[in-house]
Amino acid sequence: MNILNLPQELIAMLPLHIHTIEDFMNLSSTCVTLRNGLSRTTPNQILRMAAAQRRIFFRPDPHFLIAATARQLSEWALLSSENTHILREAFKDGPDALLELCIEKSGITMEEIRRLHALRFTVLNPVADLIDRAAGKQWYDVPNFWEGGRSDAGTIFCEPERAMYQIITYGELFSSTLKAVLYPELGLPKHDLDTRLDYLMYCVPDSVCEPRRRLVSCAEPRGLYAPGRKIVEADQMALRHLLRTRKWREPFEAIQETIGPKYESEDDNEVHWKQKLWISAAQCRGFDSVTALQLGASSQYTKSLEDDRTRIDIMETEPQRFTIGSRRNPAHEFPHMGDEVFLCMRGYWQFD
C-alpha cells in the first residue's frame, strides 16, 4: 500500500518512528497529504525529535532547548510539591538532567522553533555580543585593561552565550513567582527561595560551590559537582559582574524611567526592596526581557511593566525577607537574580 493512501490518523503516528527533527521536516515537506497528517504531531514528539539533534540545530546544548521549554516545566512543577521536588532533583543533577525533564514534561511547536531561530539573528546573537563586551573577551581586549582601561576591571571568566541562556532560563522559570508576589489575590503558586537557589547553584556552576571546599554554600557531590569532575567554570561570578554593569542595566533603566523613577532607600548601603522588585519586573521575563534589552520595549512589555509598577507603588508591606549573613545580604520571596547569585557565592564572603 502506498503511504499516501493511509488514513490521516495513521500518518499522524509516523513521528513515533521518526528519530530526528530533520527527517520530520523533510517528510512533512514532500506533499500536502503528509504535511496535513504530520501537522497533528504533538509538541512533545517534536521536542523529542529536536533534542535528538540538539548539538546541530539547537546550540548551545543543552541551554537552548532548556530555555525554550523552561516556562512549561515551571508550570508543571508548581502543580504539586512532588513535582517541585522532582524539578529540584533535576536542578541538582545539572543542565543535562534538567533538559531530560523538559523533554519528559514539556513540548515545542514548529512555529515556536521558527520564532526562536529568527530571534537568534534579531535578539539572541546581539545580546550575546553585548555580554561579551560587558564581561567577555571583548571586555578584556580593551587596551591597558588593568591600568585604567576598564573602570570595572576584574578577573571574570564569562562564556557570553551560556550566560545569556542562564539569565533567560531563570526568567522563564521564575517570572510566575514574581507575578504571584505582586498579585497575591490571584492565589498563584510560587517557587520558594530554596528552589531558585538550587537552579543557580547547580545549573550555573562555579568553583566556589565545590563540595571539597566544605563551605556553608557548597553543593552536594552530584551533577556538575560529581566526584572526579573538576569545576573550571565561574559562572556565578560572571553573572554577578554582568548584572551590575552599565551595559546590562542602562537599557532596562531607560525603559523603566519612562514609567516611573527609581525607589530611593534611606540607607545608602542598601537598595530599597521596592527597587529590587522593580528591577526584577523588568529583567525577570525570560525571552521577553532580552528582547526588550535589544529591540526596546514592545507595547505588551510596556503595558505589563506599567501594571507591575502600579502594584509596587501601592504595596505597603515588604514581601517576606530572608537574611543570610549580615543584613546587607538579604533575599526575598520574590525572585531577584543578582541577590540570589550572590547568596550562592557566599564562600567568597570574607566577613559574614
Beta strands, then each sheet from edge to edge (+ up, - down):
strand 1: 321-323
strand 2: 330-332
sheet 1: 1+ 2-
end
